């Protein structure tokens, strides 16, 4: 997750909005790496990372410390904060797993002050391509996305963030489609490769019984092979909305 916080960014887009912020929330902060980046970028603001997974919360509290940063336990659908508590609320790669993202966006809007911002950042999983193609990896990814859909989540959640913000009552909503890419022998491609190898290991541990024998090993072999002329493209969408005054 620390690697993901660096690979997929988001801080560059938020930075212009941080001036004057007194309280920031990273909802569904995972192991806390992006919340720590926020705390560093806004040293005069109180930054709270909210996470419901006890293991990730324990990791964040043990490893990531700053005078203006703290981590709290809580659910995105029942935030343990008063209305209008924060100047800016953000969530990254969380709504893609959520069967009711609109309710989550409404809850984020509730705890945002009038005039404050809600920021949501998520994947478009059908917008991930390798060239040359990696058939086993693509098949494995398709199985994982089918599992998400079976459980009510939307793997292309990034495409729906703007509409969701409007339905949640936010105004001045804007979206930015971001194409992340790496080519050839760039160190960045190695970082993406390592990220996907870890993802395969996680999928194998959690969903291995759904995959045909040898599929995870074949996907790993495709990722580990280095031709020197590979291109990886991944698509994310960042949406920003303002709470009416």
PLY file of the C-alpha trace (Angstrom):
ply
format ascii 1.0
element vertex 245
property float x
property float y
property float z
element edge 244
property int vertex1
property int vertex2
end_header
0.00 0.00 0.00
2.94 2.30 0.50
3.97 1.57 -3.07
0.43 2.22 -4.29
0.36 5.57 -2.50
3.41 6.59 -4.54
2.52 4.92 -7.86
-0.98 6.28 -8.20
-0.38 9.71 -6.73
-3.23 12.05 -5.96
-1.31 14.32 -3.63
-0.32 16.59 -6.54
-4.00 17.21 -7.27
-4.88 17.81 -3.63
-1.95 20.07 -2.83
-3.52 23.30 -4.21
-6.55 22.72 -1.95
-4.57 22.16 1.25
-3.78 25.81 1.99
-5.94 26.99 4.86
-7.21 23.50 5.71
-7.38 22.87 9.44
-8.74 19.31 9.41
-8.36 16.56 6.80
-9.82 13.05 6.68
-8.47 10.07 4.74
-11.38 7.63 4.94
-10.49 3.99 4.42
-6.82 4.82 4.85
-5.60 1.21 4.88
-2.14 1.04 6.39
-1.94 4.84 6.45
0.66 5.74 3.87
-1.40 8.33 1.98
-2.59 9.89 5.25
1.08 10.26 6.20
1.77 12.01 2.89
-1.14 14.36 3.59
0.21 15.12 7.06
3.60 15.96 5.57
2.09 18.17 2.87
-0.16 20.04 5.34
1.89 20.31 8.54
-0.44 22.90 10.09
-3.56 20.76 9.64
-4.95 17.95 11.75
-4.96 14.79 9.62
-7.03 11.75 10.60
-6.77 8.39 8.89
-9.88 6.26 9.37
-9.74 2.49 8.93
-12.01 -0.37 10.01
-9.48 -3.21 9.54
-7.75 -3.71 12.88
-4.56 -5.15 11.38
-4.01 -2.26 9.02
-4.89 0.22 11.74
-2.33 -1.35 14.07
0.31 -1.16 11.33
-0.43 2.52 10.72
-0.28 3.42 14.39
2.98 1.54 14.90
4.85 2.68 11.79
3.56 6.10 10.77
3.90 8.98 13.19
3.69 12.74 12.83
2.67 15.48 15.29
-0.43 16.32 13.23
-1.45 12.74 12.32
-3.56 10.18 14.10
-5.48 7.06 13.14
-8.96 6.11 14.28
-11.17 3.05 13.88
-14.44 3.49 12.05
-16.73 2.63 9.16
-17.06 4.78 6.06
-20.85 4.35 6.23
-21.08 5.57 9.84
-18.27 8.05 10.31
-17.62 8.75 14.01
-17.49 12.51 13.50
-19.81 15.46 13.91
-21.27 17.18 10.84
-18.99 19.76 9.16
-15.93 18.42 11.02
-13.44 18.54 8.12
-12.28 20.99 5.48
-11.39 18.18 3.09
-12.36 14.51 3.04
-10.78 12.03 0.66
-11.02 8.35 -0.10
-8.73 6.37 -2.39
-9.28 2.92 -3.90
-12.00 2.20 -1.34
-15.31 2.73 -3.14
-14.31 0.13 -5.75
-14.91 -2.49 -3.05
-18.09 -0.88 -1.70
-21.54 -2.16 -2.71
-23.10 1.21 -1.77
-20.66 3.97 -2.80
-23.40 6.62 -2.92
-24.13 6.16 0.78
-20.39 6.49 1.50
-20.17 9.72 -0.51
-23.17 11.15 1.33
-21.52 10.31 4.63
-18.29 12.01 3.54
-20.32 15.07 2.52
-22.02 15.09 5.93
-18.74 15.49 7.81
-17.36 18.09 5.37
-17.88 21.74 6.22
-19.94 23.93 3.85
-17.57 25.07 1.14
-15.19 22.18 1.84
-14.15 19.47 -0.58
-14.82 15.77 -1.01
-12.25 13.94 -3.12
-12.63 10.38 -4.38
-10.04 8.49 -6.38
-10.52 5.05 -7.89
-9.61 2.54 -10.56
-11.05 1.71 -13.95
-10.04 -1.95 -13.93
-11.13 -2.54 -17.51
-8.62 0.16 -18.42
-5.52 -1.91 -17.61
-3.43 -3.07 -20.55
-0.06 -4.70 -21.16
1.57 -4.66 -24.58
2.54 -7.25 -25.59
-0.50 -8.89 -24.04
-0.28 -11.16 -20.98
-3.16 -13.63 -21.47
-2.88 -15.45 -18.14
-2.68 -12.17 -16.20
-5.71 -10.83 -18.09
-7.67 -13.99 -17.37
-6.78 -13.87 -13.68
-7.79 -10.21 -13.48
-11.10 -10.98 -15.21
-11.87 -13.66 -12.60
-11.10 -11.21 -9.78
-13.33 -8.52 -11.31
-16.15 -11.03 -11.74
-15.85 -11.86 -8.02
-16.16 -8.16 -7.12
-19.27 -7.80 -9.27
-20.83 -10.92 -7.77
-20.52 -9.24 -4.37
-22.11 -5.97 -5.47
-18.98 -3.90 -6.10
-18.09 -2.10 -9.34
-14.47 -2.60 -10.55
-14.80 0.43 -12.85
-15.92 2.63 -9.96
-13.76 5.50 -11.17
-16.17 6.05 -14.07
-19.06 6.59 -11.64
-17.48 8.95 -9.09
-18.59 12.21 -10.71
-22.20 11.11 -11.03
-22.12 9.79 -7.48
-20.91 13.13 -6.13
-23.72 14.98 -7.89
-26.27 12.54 -6.47
-24.70 13.04 -3.01
-25.52 16.76 -3.24
-22.06 18.11 -4.04
-21.55 20.97 -6.48
-18.77 22.19 -8.78
-17.98 18.53 -9.43
-15.03 17.87 -11.71
-13.35 14.67 -12.85
-9.86 13.98 -14.09
-9.04 10.81 -16.03
-5.43 9.79 -15.41
-3.50 7.37 -17.59
-0.58 5.87 -15.67
2.02 4.28 -17.90
5.48 2.79 -17.82
7.64 1.47 -20.65
10.70 -0.64 -21.31
13.33 -0.75 -18.59
12.01 2.19 -16.58
12.25 1.68 -12.80
8.60 2.70 -12.67
7.63 -0.42 -14.63
9.45 -2.54 -12.05
7.43 -0.88 -9.30
4.15 -1.62 -11.10
5.35 -5.17 -11.75
6.08 -5.69 -8.04
2.66 -4.26 -7.17
0.86 -6.72 -9.46
2.96 -9.66 -8.26
1.88 -8.88 -4.70
-1.71 -8.57 -5.91
-1.53 -12.03 -7.51
-0.24 -13.48 -4.25
-3.15 -11.85 -2.41
-5.68 -13.11 -4.96
-4.24 -16.61 -4.79
-4.54 -16.63 -1.00
-8.09 -15.31 -0.99
-9.64 -16.63 -4.20
-7.34 -19.42 -5.31
-10.09 -22.03 -5.32
-11.87 -20.08 -8.07
-8.92 -20.22 -10.45
-8.02 -23.05 -12.76
-4.87 -24.95 -11.73
-1.68 -23.19 -12.74
-3.30 -19.86 -13.66
-1.62 -17.87 -10.87
1.76 -19.39 -11.71
1.28 -18.58 -15.42
0.30 -14.98 -14.61
3.36 -14.63 -12.37
5.63 -15.98 -15.10
4.23 -13.47 -17.60
4.84 -10.59 -15.20
8.34 -11.73 -14.28
9.44 -12.08 -17.92
11.33 -9.00 -19.08
11.51 -8.18 -22.79
12.71 -4.58 -22.52
9.91 -3.25 -24.72
6.81 -3.72 -22.53
4.19 -1.02 -22.11
1.80 -0.91 -19.18
-1.19 1.44 -19.11
-3.56 1.77 -16.16
-6.51 4.13 -15.82
-7.78 5.94 -12.73
-10.31 8.72 -12.20
-10.11 11.45 -9.58
-13.31 13.35 -8.76
-13.60 16.51 -6.66
-16.82 18.04 -5.39
-17.62 20.96 -3.12
-20.20 20.93 -0.35
-22.74 23.73 -0.89
-22.35 26.71 1.44
0 1
1 2
2 3
3 4
4 5
5 6
6 7
7 8
8 9
9 10
10 11
11 12
12 13
13 14
14 15
15 16
16 17
17 18
18 19
19 20
20 21
21 22
22 23
23 24
24 25
25 26
26 27
27 28
28 29
29 30
30 31
31 32
32 33
33 34
34 35
35 36
36 37
37 38
38 39
39 40
40 41
41 42
42 43
43 44
44 45
45 46
46 47
47 48
48 49
49 50
50 51
51 52
52 53
53 54
54 55
55 56
56 57
57 58
58 59
59 60
60 61
61 62
62 63
63 64
64 65
65 66
66 67
67 68
68 69
69 70
70 71
71 72
72 73
73 74
74 75
75 76
76 77
77 78
78 79
79 80
80 81
81 82
82 83
83 84
84 85
85 86
86 87
87 88
88 89
89 90
90 91
91 92
92 93
93 94
94 95
95 96
96 97
97 98
98 99
99 100
100 101
101 102
102 103
103 104
104 105
105 106
106 107
107 108
108 109
109 110
110 111
111 112
112 113
113 114
114 115
115 116
116 117
117 118
118 119
119 120
120 121
121 122
122 123
123 124
124 125
125 126
126 127
127 128
128 129
129 130
130 131
131 132
132 133
133 134
134 135
135 136
136 137
137 138
138 139
139 140
140 141
141 142
142 143
143 144
144 145
145 146
146 147
147 148
148 149
149 150
150 151
151 152
152 153
153 154
154 155
155 156
156 157
157 158
158 159
159 160
160 161
161 162
162 163
163 164
164 165
165 166
166 167
167 168
168 169
169 170
170 171
171 172
172 173
173 174
174 175
175 176
176 177
177 178
178 179
179 180
180 181
181 182
182 183
183 184
184 185
185 186
186 187
187 188
188 189
189 190
190 191
191 192
192 193
193 194
194 195
195 196
196 197
197 198
198 199
199 200
200 201
201 202
202 203
203 204
204 205
205 206
206 207
207 208
208 209
209 210
210 211
211 212
212 213
213 214
214 215
215 216
216 217
217 218
218 219
219 220
220 221
221 222
222 223
223 224
224 225
225 226
226 227
227 228
228 229
229 230
230 231
231 232
232 233
233 234
234 235
235 236
236 237
237 238
238 239
239 240
240 241
241 242
242 243
243 244
